[in-house]
C-alpha cells in the first residue's frame, strides 16, 4: 500500500505539472520509512519473533527480491 501511494504522488505531479508534489512525495516517503522501521517492524518483531526474522531475511523492505523460491 505504501509503495502504491508513493507511486501515485509522482503521477499526480506529472498529470498536474506540479513539481511541488515531488517534494511532497519525498516527504511522504521519509515519513513512511521512519514509521515502518520504528513502529511496524518493531511491533512485528515483538509479536512474531523468529517468523518475522525469517520473513525479513527473504523479503525486501520496499522492493521485491529477484530470488527463485525454494
Secondary structure in CASP SS format (residue, H / E / C, confidence):
PFRMAT SS
TARGET T0000
AUTHOR 0000-0000-0000
METHOD secondary structure of the structure
MODEL  1
X C 1.00
X H 1.00
X H 1.00
X H 1.00
X H 1.00
X H 1.00
X H 1.00
X H 1.00
X H 1.00
X H 1.00
X H 1.00
X H 1.00
X H 1.00
X H 1.00
X H 1.00
X C 1.00
X C 1.00
X C 1.00
X C 1.00
X H 1.00
X H 1.00
X H 1.00
X H 1.00
X H 1.00
X H 1.00
X H 1.00
X H 1.00
X H 1.00
X H 1.00
X H 1.00
X H 1.00
X H 1.00
X H 1.00
X H 1.00
X H 1.00
X H 1.00
X H 1.00
X H 1.00
X H 1.00
X H 1.00
X H 1.00
X H 1.00
X H 1.00
X H 1.00
X H 1.00
X H 1.00
X H 1.00
X H 1.00
X C 1.00
X H 1.00
X H 1.00
X H 1.00
X H 1.00
X H 1.00
X H 1.00
X H 1.00
X H 1.00
X H 1.00
X C 1.00
X C 1.00
X C 1.00
X C 1.00
X C 1.00
X C 1.00
X C 1.00
X C 1.00
X C 1.00
X C 1.00
X C 1.00
X C 1.00
END
